[in-house]
């Protein structure tokens, strides 16, 4: 019972972390779309340059940053692209009061994109520490071994131990699959960014 409770709480914690990272990915993609729409109100030629940079940044996330994440690595190229976007925004001088308000909102949206990106990068290496994996794996071995101390018919004992081991295996496999949301077999994909990119192409 103690082991089942411990593993159950770990599984819930892993699923909660997975859901949080999934929400972060969705929020970052949404923020990129909002950032692009804010830029649409800029005068030319700043609007064209900024929109092109946002599209290129989104393509980079899908085609290069995401495969690197699946390998448990991050890339600094995206940081340089965001820095170039920021420099472009800093160089823009609002000519009217309306442009000043728009510029302030665009900067706020840029900071939102940058902040969500930092949260996503932090999640690349996130996962259960080794001591927790020791509790899960060693605890599974000890718990299954304890069943051999029970005195019962051989066939009943075999069936009981088999079902118990299968259940523990399923729970442990779920923990393994969801432990690192951006690099394990069930890693979160780049679908939200692709959806945003398709919409950005339509707005081009």
VENBELWO-V180780 format. One line per field, one symbol per residue. ss: DSSP state (@ for helix, = for strand, . for the rest). phi: phi as a letter, one per 40 degrees, with the letter a starting at -180 (. if undefined). burial: I if it has 16 or more other ideal C-beta (glycine too) atoms within 10 Angstrom, else O. A space follows every 50 residues. Layout:
ss=???
phi=???
burial=???
//
This chain:
ss=.@@@@@@@@@@@@@@@@@@@@@@@@@@@@@@@@@@@@@@......@@@@@ @@@@@@@@@@@@@@@@@@@@......@@@@@@@@@@@@@@@.....@@@@ @@@@@@@@@@@@@@@@@@@@@@@@.....@@@@@@@@@@@@@@@@@@@@. ...@@@@@@@@@@@@@@@@@@@@@@@@@............@@@@@@@@@@ @@@.
phi=.ccccccccccccccccdcccccccccccccccccccccccccccccccc ccccccccccdccbccdccccgbbbcccccccccccccccccbccbcccc cccccccccccccccccccccccccciccccccccccccccccccccccc cacdcccccccccccccccccccccccbcbcbacdcccccddcccccccc cccd
burial=OOIOOOIOOIIOOIOOIIOOIOOIIIIIIIIIIIIIOIIOOIOOOOOOII IOIIIOIIOIIIOOIIOIIIOOOIOOOIOOIIOOIOOOIOOIOOOOOOIO OIIOOIIOIIOIIIOIIOOIIOIIOOIIOOOIIOIIOOIIOOIIOOOOOO OOOOOOOOOOIOOIOOOIOOIIOOIIOIIIIIIIOOIIOIOIIIOIIOOI OOOO
//
